[in-house]
Amino acid sequence: MSADLVKQGEDLLDISVVLEEQIILHGIKDYSHAVVMLMGLLYALNIDYPKELRYTFEVIQKVLVTIGSENRSARVHGRRNRLFRKTV
């Protein structure tokens, strides 16, 4: 599961959402929309997050999108605090 980029030199030609080695959506214009579409598909289809990216997806879901944010794990809560901490 990923959002794949197709580039020609420095130009971005296409972004596709890939689930289980199948292109599900293509022709997406920017990476942020691809991530949102991927999250929406994972949520709608009730697909488990890949083990190695579990906390990344959990932070996106619970901190940025605020779905299920009341049930954050301690690790995600710490990542949220680091993300929003003001640096000097």
Secondary structure, DSSP 8 states (H G I E B T S, - for coil): -EEEEEEETTEEEEEEEEETTEEEEEEESSHHHHHHHHHHHHHHTT----GGGHHHHHHIIIIIS-SSGGG--HHHHHHHHHHH----
